[in-house]
Amino acid sequence: MDSAQAYSRILALRKLLSENARLYYVENAPVMSDYDYDQAMHELERLEDEYPQYAAEDSPTVRVGSDIDEDRGRRGGDFVQRPHKYPMLSLSNTYSMEEIAEFVSRAEKSLNTDFSYSCELKFDGTAICLTYKGGELLTALTRGDGEKGDDVTANALRIKNIPSKLKGSFPDSEFEIRGEVLMPFSAFDALNAEREAMEEAPFANPRNAASGSLKLLDPDEVGHRGLICTLYHIPAQSVTFPTHDDSMKAAESWGLPVSHERRICHGLDEIRDYIDYWDKARRELPYATDGIVIKINELEAQRALGYTAKSPRWAVAYKFKAEQALTPVKSIDYQVGRTGAVTPVANLEPVFLSGTMVRRATLNNADQMELLDIRVGDSVYVEKGGEIIPKITGVEKSLRPAWAVPPKFPERCPDCGALLERREDEARHFCPNQLGCPTQIKGRLLHFCSRKAMDINAGPATVAGLYELGLVRTPSDFYTLDAASLTRLDGWKEKSASNFLKSLARTRAVSFERVLYALGIRYVGETTARAVARHFGNIDALAAASVEELTLIPDVGETIAPSIYEFICDARNSVEIQKLRSFGLQFSIGEGDQKTLSPALEGLTIVISGNFTVSRDDIAELISLHSGKRSSSVSSKTSFLLAGDKPGPEKLRKCSELGIKVIDEAAFRDMLPDRGATHSSSLPSSSGAQEPSLFG
Ligand code: IVH
């Protein structure tokens, strides 16, 4: 390679690595496998060493990957950024035992005292830096770009094993401790199942899910994600201990979560045993790990070795290779879902991987297919790292058959033939023929019947049967069925028809929030449906709401609000809602559920910020129960800012700029009858069971 070739390779690698780092840290949707990423980084390091004339300050070899979303920054920023007291660096890593041996011999040569190693798991989550002052949690920052991170304190306080107060008494000084926020496999599975049911793209792995969850804007939602934290590093400048191990033991005595899988090792053999043990044993752990971290234990020795621009010289990570298999792609299917999203799925030559047979792997969307440059006939690498769902991580181009041509994403719906659409801000293609596409129609009917929706005795076969017979197209058609039409279904007798009709009759008692969920509005899951139902109280108020008003509801943002608005405005949907209403379904919160408790806050527009004695959703509910209006941002129309503990500094600044009052929770409660003690959760739940049944 001559120097010109080296230069162009360097530029290509920098571009590849930067783009992938962005997908990994910001979008939480990595495309390259960790292994390929690390190999590309090592190649770039070698080239920059060999051709120092091409060194650059902003090369990915000298800068840590940033989790700060620059675009959001330009839009005003979702989190306040704060500088790190000590830079948050990364670790140099390797997949080779020889390089671990070199690390050990280098350390032995340069340190002329006795020292030991702390071997620990390399947790595969997202880094966090906690600062405690006087024993109380002051801030929680993400790694960010290493120099400054996003302030996610309100979210960190919802992670169950992060203490807000430490055990024991502490001087007023600050100290820092760093670690990883993780999503255990069980929580990851539950979250992805929920997302798939909603036809939202599932998270690729627990790491992305943890990082995405830590950056949610609603701390209550963060609290529901099942995140945990494990801490593994107190910067040596922050507190003085003889060894790293001592600092971890102290942290544990203060009530901080530290890992019990650490071992103090002496020499390469013990390190190797630790690695070999965890290479297998890690499969039994309830969370993802991607390697072992080996640290020099004595802090004096750490100080002697120091740091490079990007990582400490006193530590190294040995990374486990994800189990991989190479297998040919037999075909690619394009599957249509209930909301019309079209997902490409690769059918693979079955291959055994980490204990299961893999036959199919999702390709997510057209962009992903293009990035992989995948073709039918290609041999592809399938990986199951931390992930449960196997993932195609690359194509072995050397095995590409001459006949393989790039696949063409279908222009038309594979089911109904309608021209597919792709909105600018959507990675996925959608079939717009919502009312005519059989898969979408059956998907919506099935969703309407599902347990969490109307809980009707009808599975996929029944729904398909009723559809084929031409008896049902929309949910209201279910209510026109009688025993005679139902017994036309294969194998259905009087008894099954009567059971079905009974389950249908029961749906008249189903609450408005579940009816709203059952309608199958894109992006509206159970939680959103509940929030919307409670906010508006009935379908007419909801139908009259603007997109702007919809966004005032917690968790309803720029995607969900227009989706609800468009659904309700579509004349065909209002006809359907009218029909369901005439069949007796609930389109308002029950009589017993008053929408408001008092007019105390009538005409007031209130912005809330910070943490309260109850959740923010509960405060929002109090506002609406007492006839107030919540708004998400401070403007001249804001009546006052209701500030809890640690309110957003941007909001405070805006209030002082516009001369808007800021009041605390106590003053707010003073405005309410009984100080807001009567809370909606104590209200009777809706029920229409006493009304005469349509079906006798
Ligand atoms: S120590 C100065 N210990 O791996 C470096 N890091 O790829 C201090 N990580 O940024 C980090 N497990 O987010 C350390 N037991 C462990 C770790 C660990 C996971 C993460 C950490 C770091 C990244 C480097």
Residues whose N, C-alpha, C, O or C-beta is under 5 A from the ligand:
A	BS01	IVH	L89 S90 L91 E120 L121 K122 F123 A127 Y232 H233 V293 P312
